[in-house]
Amino acid sequence: MKARVHVMLKNGVLDPQGEAVRHALGAMGFDKVTGVRQGKVIDLELADGATEADVTEMCEKLLANTVIERYEIELV
């Protein structure tokens, strides 16, 4: 089984990397971009018997900083 975890900053948390990307895009002539939020995607290859609950526990304990980040799990 495979799982894909999308980790993003929660709404209301400042995203300096996203703002830097937005600014750089504007400087390159891409002036129609009004906002950028940057995150990460983590692909996991899981052994037989692993569950979505196992992936949730991984996210809560390591993969996401749940104080400032949210995550979504996609089983693929």
C-alpha positions as semicolon CSV with decimal commas, in nm:
position;residue;x (nm);y (nm);z (nm)
1;M;0,000;0,000;0,000
2;K;0,111;0,354;-0,061
3;A;0,007;0,675;0,110
4;R;0,062;1,034;0,010
5;V;0,058;1,297;0,285
6;H;0,006;1,663;0,198
7;V;0,132;1,898;0,471
8;M;0,046;2,271;0,460
9;L;0,061;2,558;0,703
10;K;-0,273;2,626;0,871
11;N;-0,471;2,927;0,755
12;G;-0,362;3,233;0,948
13;V;-0,001;3,114;0,987
14;L;0,242;3,336;0,800
15;D;0,418;3,164;0,511
16;P;0,747;3,348;0,442
17;Q;0,859;3,090;0,184
18;G;0,532;3,125;-0,003
19;E;0,562;3,504;0,005
20;A;0,919;3,484;-0,128
21;V;0,800;3,264;-0,415
22;R;0,513;3,505;-0,491
23;H;0,754;3,798;-0,494
24;A;1,003;3,615;-0,719
25;L;0,727;3,518;-0,962
26;G;0,616;3,882;-0,979
27;A;0,973;3,991;-1,048
28;M;0,985;3,739;-1,335
29;G;0,676;3,892;-1,493
30;F;0,413;3,654;-1,354
31;D;0,205;3,940;-1,214
32;K;-0,124;3,749;-1,201
33;V;-0,015;3,549;-0,895
34;T;-0,171;3,708;-0,587
35;G;-0,074;3,452;-0,324
36;V;0,137;3,141;-0,269
37;R;0,122;2,884;0,012
38;Q;0,410;2,638;0,014
39;G;0,389;2,291;0,165
40;K;0,533;1,946;0,126
41;V;0,424;1,609;-0,008
42;I;0,546;1,291;0,157
43;D;0,506;0,957;-0,024
44;L;0,510;0,650;0,198
45;E;0,541;0,288;0,091
46;L;0,375;0,078;0,357
47;A;0,388;-0,291;0,443
48;D;0,081;-0,510;0,412
49;G;-0,151;-0,459;0,705
50;A;-0,072;-0,090;0,751
51;T;-0,381;0,126;0,796
52;E;-0,478;0,487;0,751
53;A;-0,480;0,508;1,132
54;D;-0,109;0,416;1,128
55;V;-0,039;0,698;0,882
56;T;-0,242;0,940;1,095
57;E;-0,029;0,846;1,397
58;M;0,288;0,908;1,191
59;C;0,160;1,252;1,096
60;E;0,067;1,341;1,452
61;K;0,402;1,227;1,594
62;L;0,653;1,324;1,323
63;L;0,546;1,423;0,975
64;A;0,350;1,738;1,062
65;N;0,387;2,003;1,328
66;T;0,019;2,003;1,421
67;V;0,047;2,332;1,608
68;I;0,100;2,523;1,282
69;E;0,042;2,266;1,007
70;R;-0,251;2,065;0,876
71;Y;-0,224;1,744;0,678
72;E;-0,431;1,534;0,442
73;I;-0,377;1,164;0,381
74;E;-0,439;1,010;0,041
75;L;-0,419;0,633;0,005
76;V;-0,287;0,545;-0,341
